[in-house]
Amino acid sequence: MPDRSVQLIYLDPPFGSGGRYRTFSDRWRWDEPDRAAFDALAASPLGPALSACRELLGEGDLLAYLVMLAPRLLELRRVLAPSGSIYLHCDPTSAHYIKILMDAVFGRVNFRNEIIWAYGGRGAKSGARQLGRNHDVILLYSCDPSAAIYRPQTVRRRYSAREARHLGWRQDEAGRWFKTAPRGDYTDASLVRLDAAGRVHRTHSGHIRIKYFLETEDDMIVDDVLLGDTWTDIPDAMHLGHERTGYPTQKPLALLRRIILAGSDRGDVVLDPFCGSGTTLVAAAELGRAFIGMDLSEEAIRISRERIIQL
Ligand SMILES: C[S@@+](CC[C@H](N)C(=O)[O-])C[C@H]1O[C@@H](n2cnc3c(N)ncnc32)[C@H](O)[C@@H]1O
């Protein structure tokens, strides 16, 4: 692939469950080829990071996984456009080691977010004298912070009247819900205009605040808030419904739509080098992006192709 040709990369490489799925294995073992791969990377920007990981982890499954990932990250850095960004999906057992590799490849200053995707449910291992594990980690790096695009995303939150009151929101005489914010930079002239539009709220102590009216949907009060780094509104694969392909580890389209909308524009190229059932490719196609998917598993490619053809 040409250098700097991809706007957005999402990858969800297999590690964590230690499972052997019908389509692919995510069990990793340290072997002779891993030592050779490790040695071959010694002179790369990843050499010191991998040596540190070997010190910490010894020559085992996690190191074998990191050595598999390392040359792929270098290639991904090469193909990423200056305005591009990369989202690496992993889990809390490996995220902190992967982050060291990502810092080495993309630069620590290019780290943008550690996104917590809290997918709900009881969580794995919840019966094993520990908290249930019910979140994944998505590491976001940009290529060049001055050129990177990030299209701000909002999430719609819904509140009952009781919750809304608890948040300090009120209703006017006509029953319309509103929240308020300080006057800020509004001039006196603007304030007169806002007052005429019913947008000025006077507190008991005589202070002036600006009203922001809220929509309602099915008796719930809704508020669109800027998306932060903790995502709790997208349920996990157990709730895929009609999206379900039967491919293990399939991710929800809603998750990929959000990432693609944030990191690319129509016509841009999106790459998923561990595409599995093709979720990224389907979301990219729906949103008018060009897309490239790769996978070791023939079944993954077959399912991805079928999903795209059916669009
Ligand atoms: C966690 S799954 C990805 C699931 C995907 N995000 C989805 O929504 O369906 C990881 C994928 O990586 C693939 N894989 C494993 N090792 C690979 C490699 N070295 N190169 C390409 N794909 C690989 C597996 O076949 C599997 O489909």
The ligand as a Tripos MOL2 file, in Angstrom:
@<TRIPOS>MOLECULE
LIG
   27    29     1     0     0
SMALL
NO_CHARGES

@<TRIPOS>ATOM
      1 C1        -11.1360   -9.7460   17.2790 C.3       1 LIG1
      2 S1        -11.3130  -10.2850   15.6310 S.3       1 LIG1
      3 C2        -11.9100   -8.8720   14.7630 C.3       1 LIG1
      4 C3        -13.3940   -8.7340   14.8370 C.3       1 LIG1
      5 C4        -13.9380   -7.5640   14.0370 C.3       1 LIG1
      6 N1        -13.5950   -6.3060   14.6470 N.3       1 LIG1
      7 C5        -15.4320   -7.6990   13.8390 C.2       1 LIG1
      8 O1        -16.1920   -6.7660   14.1740 O.co2     1 LIG1
      9 O2        -15.8840   -8.7260   13.3630 O.co2     1 LIG1
     10 C6         -9.6480  -10.4270   15.1290 C.3       1 LIG1
     11 C7         -9.4330  -10.8930   13.7310 C.3       1 LIG1
     12 O3         -8.0400  -10.8690   13.4460 O.3       1 LIG1
     13 C8         -7.7510  -11.9210   12.5500 C.3       1 LIG1
     14 N2         -6.2940  -12.1480   12.6070 N.ar      1 LIG1
     15 C9         -5.5680  -12.7820   13.5350 C.ar      1 LIG1
     16 N3         -4.2540  -12.7040   13.2440 N.ar      1 LIG1
     17 C10        -4.1640  -11.9680   12.1000 C.ar      1 LIG1
     18 C11        -3.0890  -11.5160   11.2950 C.ar      1 LIG1
     19 N4         -1.8400  -11.7940   11.6090 N.pl3     1 LIG1
     20 N5         -3.3710  -10.7710   10.1940 N.ar      1 LIG1
     21 C12        -4.6470  -10.4950    9.8540 C.ar      1 LIG1
     22 N6         -5.7140  -10.8830   10.5860 N.ar      1 LIG1
     23 C13        -5.4650  -11.6100   11.6940 C.ar      1 LIG1
     24 C14        -8.6120  -13.0670   13.0060 C.3       1 LIG1
     25 O4         -8.8540  -13.9750   11.9650 O.3       1 LIG1
     26 C15        -9.8770  -12.3160   13.4420 C.3       1 LIG1
     27 O5        -10.8220  -12.2870   12.4130 O.3       1 LIG1
@<TRIPOS>BOND
     1     1     2 1
     2     2     3 1
     3     2    10 1
     4     3     4 1
     5     4     5 1
     6     5     6 1
     7     5     7 1
     8     7     8 2
     9     7     9 1
    10    10    11 1
    11    11    12 1
    12    11    26 1
    13    12    13 1
    14    13    14 1
    15    13    24 1
    16    14    15 ar
    17    14    23 ar
    18    15    16 ar
    19    16    17 ar
    20    17    18 ar
    21    17    23 ar
    22    18    19 1
    23    18    20 ar
    24    20    21 ar
    25    21    22 ar
    26    22    23 ar
    27    24    25 1
    28    24    26 1
    29    26    27 1
@<TRIPOS>SUBSTRUCTURE
     1 LIG1         1 GROUP 0 **** ****
